[in-house]
Amino acid sequence: MCKSCNIVQTHQAKQQPEPLLQTEIPTRPWSIIGTDLFQIDNKQYLIICDYFTKFPIIECLPSPAPSEVVTDITRKYCSIMGIPDIIRSDNGPHYVGHAYQQFTRTWNIQHITSSPHYARSNGFIERQIETCKHIMKKAMAANEDIQLALLRWRTTPVDNKIPSSAEVMFQRKVKDTLPSKNNYSSPANDAISTRLRSRQDSQKAYHDRTCKELPPLYHRQHVTTLDYNNGQWKHATVVAKSPEPRSYILQTENGHQIRRNRSHIREVPNEQSRTNTYQQATPGSGQNVPNKPPQHVPSHRSSDPPNILKSPIRVNTPARAQKRVRFSNPITNCATDTRTRSGRVVKVPNRLN
């Protein structure tokens, strides 16, 4: 009679909990992921965690954060890590919105939501939120880097037989700031490194077929550098050599110091200006760039400027003299045929007979 009473049914206690319904353990990383939102110090965060590796990803959201922002972040990590088979979440407005639903349909992802007001159905992600919130709050209180604290958590082994979540996710040791004796290399990585080095050597051989090494520059050497504003070469002076490869510090005509690559610097062909610059350099300046020794410049007399070519001197050869004699006195040679150097017979005009 009491159980059938409407008042008793309205105010009765909650039902006895049902047996635990376990989530199927995936067979590979990033096959099933869970996601949810949480807040710390009035800031909203998005968490995405893998069910297989327990690897958490946390992103700070702007305020307000519409469904499109959550969708874009999830899409970004799915593009990096791969497309999961299942995404588990609650029924929050960010996950039931049109943008998120369209994303899961387009990417062919099964989206499973928990029962409303029953957070235990998404208990995995709730437990990850609790752990990450403790880590983040402690890092904030100690004024430390939150991302570094999360990295240390990701590189901490699960137990004495299960490695860290980062190692399970990436199949390699992940370096952090904690002291460790672990070797981060592996035979597989060494083989890949050798293959990549061979490909680089082949690419360099093909690239260097039409290349040449430019000569080094010297301290206080006059050069020209390419001005990208107008595409013209402007005069400058070498100040020092930059620590970066093939890079120099130049001083322009307006006094500004700029850094340019060697391919963007041309030498001034006037050797005299370089010699004068070397003589003006101080002994203690320009330690990074060697001073170029002075070169001998041949001097020219003022009466014979070097850019004026002298007229060549004609030399009378015997053949030319003989030919001139034959044409100048044809009467004396009328008894014999007069021939040119090519063998043609010279006919004497009749007026000369």
C-alpha positions in Angstrom: 0.0 0.0 0.0 2.8 2.5 0.9 4.7 1.8 -2.4 1.6 2.6 -4.4 1.1 6.0 -2.6 1.9 8.9 -4.8 3.4 11.0 -1.9 5.7 8.1 -0.9 6.8 7.7 -4.5 7.6 11.4 -4.8 9.8 11.6 -1.7 11.5 8.2 -1.8 15.4 7.8 -1.7 17.6 7.3 -4.7 17.9 3.9 -6.2 20.7 1.5 -5.4 23.7 1.9 -7.7 24.0 -0.5 -10.6 27.2 -2.6 -11.2 30.0 -0.7 -12.8 29.8 -0.7 -16.6 33.4 -0.5 -17.8 34.5 1.3 -21.0 36.1 -0.9 -23.6 39.8 -0.5 -23.6 41.0 0.6 -27.1 43.7 -1.3 -28.9 45.8 1.7 -30.0 46.5 5.3 -29.0 44.0 8.0 -30.1 41.3 5.6 -30.9 38.9 6.8 -28.2 39.2 10.2 -26.7 37.2 12.1 -24.1 36.7 15.9 -23.9 35.1 18.4 -21.5 35.4 21.9 -20.2 36.5 23.1 -16.7 37.3 26.4 -14.9 40.2 27.7 -12.8 40.4 31.2 -11.5 37.6 32.4 -13.8 39.4 31.0 -16.8 37.8 28.3 -19.0 39.9 25.4 -20.3 39.3 22.6 -22.7 40.7 19.1 -22.0 41.1 16.3 -24.5 42.4 13.0 -23.2 43.2 9.7 -24.8 41.6 6.6 -23.3 44.5 4.3 -24.1 47.5 6.4 -23.1 45.9 8.8 -20.6 47.7 11.6 -22.4 46.0 15.0 -21.6 45.8 18.0 -23.8 44.7 21.3 -22.3 43.9 24.5 -24.1 42.9 27.8 -22.5 39.7 29.2 -24.1 38.8 32.8 -24.7 35.9 34.4 -22.9 33.3 33.8 -24.2 34.1 30.6 -26.0 31.4 29.6 -28.6 31.0 26.2 -30.0 33.1 27.1 -33.1 36.2 27.6 -30.9 35.9 24.2 -29.2 35.3 22.7 -32.6 38.4 24.3 -34.2 40.7 23.2 -31.3 39.4 19.6 -31.6 39.8 19.7 -35.3 43.4 20.9 -35.0 44.5 18.1 -32.7 42.6 15.5 -34.8 44.6 16.8 -37.8 47.9 16.4 -35.8 47.2 13.1 -34.0 44.9 11.5 -36.5 41.1 10.9 -36.7 39.8 9.0 -33.7 37.1 6.4 -33.9 35.0 7.7 -30.9 34.7 11.0 -29.1 33.0 10.9 -25.7 31.6 14.1 -24.1 28.7 15.4 -22.1 25.7 17.2 -23.5 27.1 20.7 -23.0 26.1 23.4 -25.5 29.6 23.3 -27.0 29.2 19.7 -28.0 25.6 19.6 -29.1 25.9 22.7 -31.2 25.7 22.7 -35.0 29.4 23.3 -35.6 30.6 20.3 -33.5 28.0 18.0 -34.9 28.9 19.0 -38.4 32.6 18.3 -37.6 32.0 14.8 -36.4 29.8 13.9 -39.3 32.3 15.3 -41.9 35.3 13.6 -40.3 33.3 10.3 -39.8 33.7 10.2 -36.0 31.3 8.5 -33.7 30.2 11.0 -31.0 28.9 9.5 -27.8 27.5 11.7 -25.1 26.9 10.9 -21.4 23.5 10.8 -19.8 22.2 14.2 -18.6 23.0 14.9 -14.9 24.9 11.6 -14.7 28.6 12.6 -14.8 29.7 9.0 -13.9 28.9 7.9 -17.4 31.9 10.1 -18.4 33.9 9.3 -15.4 37.2 8.9 -17.2 37.4 12.5 -18.3 36.1 13.8 -14.9 39.0 12.0 -13.2 41.5 13.5 -15.6 40.1 17.0 -15.0 40.5 16.5 -11.2 44.2 15.5 -11.6 45.0 18.3 -14.0 43.3 20.9 -11.9 45.4 19.9 -8.9 48.6 20.2 -10.9 47.7 23.5 -12.4 46.7 25.0 -9.1 50.0 24.0 -7.5 51.9 25.4 -10.4 50.0 28.7 -10.1 50.7 28.9 -6.4 54.4 28.2 -6.9 54.5 30.8 -9.8 55.8 28.1 -12.1 55.1 27.3 -15.8 51.8 25.4 -16.1 52.8 23.7 -19.3 56.1 22.5 -17.8 54.2 21.1 -14.9 51.9 19.2 -17.2 54.9 18.0 -19.2 56.3 16.4 -16.1 53.0 14.7 -15.4 52.9 13.3 -18.9 56.4 11.9 -18.6 55.8 10.3 -15.3 55.4 6.5 -15.5 51.9 5.1 -14.7 53.4 2.3 -12.5 56.5 0.1 -12.5 55.4 -1.8 -15.5 53.5 0.8 -17.6 55.6 3.6 -19.0 54.5 7.3 -19.1 51.6 8.4 -21.2 53.8 10.4 -23.5 56.1 7.4 -24.1 53.0 5.2 -24.9 51.6 7.9 -27.2 54.7 8.7 -29.2 56.5 5.3 -28.8 59.7 7.1 -27.6 61.2 8.8 -24.6 60.1 12.4 -24.2 62.7 14.8 -22.8 61.8 17.0 -19.9 63.7 19.1 -17.3 63.9 16.2 -14.7 67.3 14.4 -14.4 67.2 11.1 -16.2 69.6 8.4 -17.4 67.4 7.4 -20.3 68.8 7.2 -23.8 66.4 9.0 -26.1 67.8 7.3 -29.2 66.8 3.9 -30.6 68.1 1.6 -33.3 65.0 2.4 -35.4 65.7 6.2 -35.0 69.4 5.7 -35.9 68.5 3.9 -39.2 66.0 6.7 -40.0 68.7 9.3 -39.2 71.2 7.6 -41.5 68.7 7.5 -44.3 67.8 11.2 -43.9 71.4 12.2 -43.8 71.9 10.3 -47.1 69.0 12.1 -48.7 70.5 15.5 -47.5 73.9 14.6 -49.0 72.2 13.8 -52.3 70.2 17.0 -52.3 73.3 19.0 -51.6 75.2 17.4 -54.4 72.5 18.4 -56.9 72.2 21.9 -55.5 75.9 22.6 -55.5 76.5 21.8 -59.1 75.8 25.4 -60.2 77.0 27.1 -57.0 80.3 28.5 -55.8 81.6 29.8 -52.5 81.7 33.5 -52.2 85.0 35.0 -50.8 85.0 36.2 -47.2 84.6 39.9 -46.4 87.0 42.0 -44.4 86.7 44.6 -41.7 85.7 48.0 -42.9 85.5 46.8 -46.5 83.3 48.8 -48.8 80.5 46.7 -50.2 77.0 47.1 -51.6 73.9 45.4 -50.1 70.5 44.8 -51.6 67.8 47.2 -50.5 64.5 45.2 -50.6 62.4 48.4 -50.5 63.4 49.5 -54.0 65.5 46.5 -55.3 68.6 48.6 -55.6 72.1 48.0 -54.3 73.2 50.5 -51.6 76.7 51.2 -50.4 77.7 50.0 -46.9 80.7 49.1 -44.8 81.5 45.8 -43.1 81.5 46.2 -39.4 81.9 42.6 -38.1 81.1 39.0 -38.9 77.9 37.7 -37.3 77.9 34.4 -35.3 75.4 33.0 -37.7 76.8 31.3 -40.8 77.5 33.5 -43.8 76.2 36.5 -42.1 77.8 40.0 -41.6 77.0 43.2 -39.7 77.0 46.2 -42.1 76.8 49.9 -41.5 74.8 51.8 -44.1 75.4 55.3 -45.4 72.8 56.7 -42.9 74.7 55.1 -39.9 72.3 52.2 -39.3 73.7 48.7 -38.6 72.0 45.8 -40.3 72.7 42.1 -40.6 72.7 40.6 -44.1 73.5 37.2 -45.6 76.6 36.9 -47.8 74.5 36.3 -50.9 73.0 39.8 -50.4 76.4 41.5 -50.3 78.5 42.4 -53.3 82.2 43.5 -53.2 83.1 46.9 -54.6 85.4 46.2 -57.5 87.5 49.3 -56.7 90.7 47.9 -55.1 92.1 51.4 -54.4 89.2 52.1 -52.0 89.8 48.9 -50.2 93.5 49.7 -49.8 92.7 53.2 -48.4 90.2 51.6 -46.0 92.7 49.2 -44.8 95.2 51.9 -44.1 92.6 53.9 -42.1 91.6 50.9 -39.9 92.6 50.9 -36.3 94.6 48.0 -34.9 92.0 47.1 -32.2 88.9 47.2 -34.4 87.2 44.4 -36.2 88.3 41.3 -34.4 85.6 39.2 -35.9 86.5 40.0 -39.5 90.1 39.7 -40.7 91.7 42.8 -42.2 92.6 42.3 -45.8 96.3 43.1 -46.6 97.0 46.0 -49.0 97.4 45.0 -52.6 99.8 46.6 -55.0 98.0 48.9 -57.4 100.0 49.7 -60.6 100.5 53.4 -61.1 100.0 55.1 -64.4 101.7 58.2 -65.7 99.5 61.3 -66.2 100.7 61.6 -69.8 99.5 58.0 -70.6 96.1 57.4 -69.0 95.3 53.6 -68.8 91.9 53.9 -70.5 93.3 55.4 -73.8 94.5 52.8 -76.3 97.6 53.7 -78.3 97.4 53.3 -82.1 99.2 50.3 -83.3 102.5 50.6 -85.2 102.4 49.3 -88.8 105.4 47.2 -89.8 106.3 47.0 -93.5 106.8 43.4 -94.3 108.8 42.4 -97.4 105.6 41.1 -99.1 103.8 44.4 -98.6 106.9 46.3 -99.9 107.1 44.1 -102.9 103.4 44.5 -103.7 103.7 48.3 -103.4 106.7 48.3 -105.8 104.8 46.3 -108.3 101.8 48.6 -108.3 103.9 51.8 -108.2 106.1 50.9 -111.2 104.0 48.6 -113.5 105.9 49.7 -116.6 109.1 48.1 -115.5 107.4 44.8 -114.9 105.4 44.6 -118.1 107.6 41.8 -119.5 106.4 39.5 -116.8 102.9 38.9 -115.4 102.4 40.6 -112.2 100.3 38.6 -109.8 98.8 39.4 -106.5 99.3 37.4 -103.4 96.1 35.4 -104.2 97.5 34.5 -107.6 95.4 36.8 -109.8 97.1 38.4 -112.8 97.3 42.1 -112.7 96.3 43.7 -116.0 98.2 47.0 -116.7 96.0 49.8 -118.1 96.6 50.7 -121.8 97.1 54.3 -121.0 100.3 53.5 -119.3 101.8 51.9 -122.5 
